[in-house]
Amino acid sequence: MTQQLTDLFNRWEQVWHEGSFDLVPSCVTETYTRHDQKGDRTVSREAYAAEIAQMRQARPGIRIVVYDHSFSGDRAWYRFAFKWNDPQTGEAQSQAGLQLYRTVGGKLTETWLTLSPLGSAWPDTEAQASWTSPSPVK
């Protein structure tokens, strides 16, 4: 199961960082339940891909920097930060968060997300090289 989650999140990182939206069907079930700042909602995989595209457009060059993660059974959690430059000012921006995923059949089906305020960051100075590489946190 761990290799299946590693493969999934390697693809999911490509969706976010490279805009590889052709990988979305291999990453997300037909419907995706989200528990986040907008409340509890279920969206189609297409609608969620559109949300990601919109965020990438509003925050060009956005990166999701991972500081720690764990895979267990059909679950994964991440301690991460969004990092981008404001498109108007060029000023560096960040927002720290925690996210838990539940998977079915090797695809994302449900998530719980909590975000700290804009401008927040984790105190770590070293992040993981990729979303699935070993954590530098000891």
Order of alpha helices (4+ residues) and beta strands (2+ residues): alpha-alpha-beta-beta-alpha-beta-beta-beta-beta
